Amino acid sequence: MFRRVVGNGARVLAALGAAVSLAGAAWAGQQDFTLVNRTGYTLVSVSISPSAVQDWEEDVLGVDLLKDGESVFIEFSPKQKAEERDLQVVDEDGDEAVWYGLRLDRISRVTLRFDKSGEPVADLE
């Protein structure tokens, strides 16, 4: 179960992930990425919206689920140019976690998991 919405710490994680990403240069200008679920829960909804937008866009999973241990490749239209995007996931219990300000043009893989204290974490590559 997700317990809280993640705020500014995600910006730090995004910056760190982008700085150490070897794949970042190869993906420059693209926002496509692989989302990996290592939370121990099934994700029923994944929404990604430009950070400047107040509302969540449609669920990229549609009617599908993302079970623990599974991954999905998420593609964006080349016309979508937002520099920063927010990511919201909802698990099978209805609990949500949100990460703000992700620079998807510098990220090729996002792995969701819980840290030792039980807080949701997004590892960025």
N, C-alpha and C positions, 0 to 999 in steps of 0.2 A: 504494500500500500504506500502511496506517495503521501507525504505529510505536509509539504509546504511548497509554495511557489518560490522559485529561486530568482533572486534579483540581481543586484550589481555584481555579485561574485561571478556570475556567468560571463560578464564582460571581461573580467580578469582571466577566466578560463579560456575564453575565446581568443584573447590576445596572446596568452601563453601557447595555446594550441597552434595558432597561426604562426607564431615565431619559430616553433620547433618543427613545423610541418615540412617534410621534404617533398611532399606531393603538391604543395601549394603552388609552386611556380608552374607545374605541369597543368594545373587546373585553372590558371588565371583567366578571369573573365567568365567562367562557368560557375554555376551554382549547384550543379548536380552532385549528389553525395549518397553514400551508403549509410543507412541508419541501422544500428545493431542493438537488439534488445537483450541486455544481460541483467534485467531488474529482478528476475524471479517471478514476474507477473506477466500476464497477457495484456498487451496494449490494444485497446479497442478503438482509439482515435489518435491520430497524429495530424496536427494542424501547423502550417507554416505560413506566416504572414510577414510582409514588409514591416520593419520596426516602426515606421511612420504611420501605419494604419492602426486604428483603434479596435477593429473587429478581426476575428479569426477568419481565415479563408476556409474553404471546404476541407473536409477530412481527406488526406491523401491516401488513406487506406481504403476508402470507400466502404464496401461491405466486408472487406477482409479484416483479419486480426493479425497482430504480430506477436507470436508466442515467444516466450523466453528462449533465448538461444538462436532465434531467427533474425534475419536481416532483410532489408528491402532497399532497392536502389530507387532514389527519388530524383526525378528529372524535372527541369524547369524549361519553359519556353525561352528561346534566345531573346525574346522581346522583353522578358522580365529582368529589369536591371537594378532592382533595389540593392544597395550596398550591404545593408544590415537586415537580418530577418530574425524573428522570434519563433521559437519552437515550443509547442504545447503538446503534451501527451496525456492521455487519460487511460487508466488501467481498468481491469475488469471489475473493480470495486467502486469505480467512479471517482477515484482519487486522481488529482492532476499534479503535474509539475511543469514549470515554464522556465525556459532559458531565453534571455534577451540579448539582442545585439550580436548575433552570430554572423560572422563574415564568411558566408558559404563559398565565396569565390576563392577563399584560402583554406578551405576544409574539404577533404575528400571522404572522411569517415567520421561518424558520430556514434560513440558507444555509450549507451545509457546503462547505469548501474547504481548501486548504493554504496556509500563509503562505510567505514567501520562504525561511524556513529549513527548510521541509518538514514543519512541525508542523500537525496538523489543527486547524482553527478553525471555530467556529460563529458566523456573523454574525447578530445578533438584531435584529429590527425590531419 
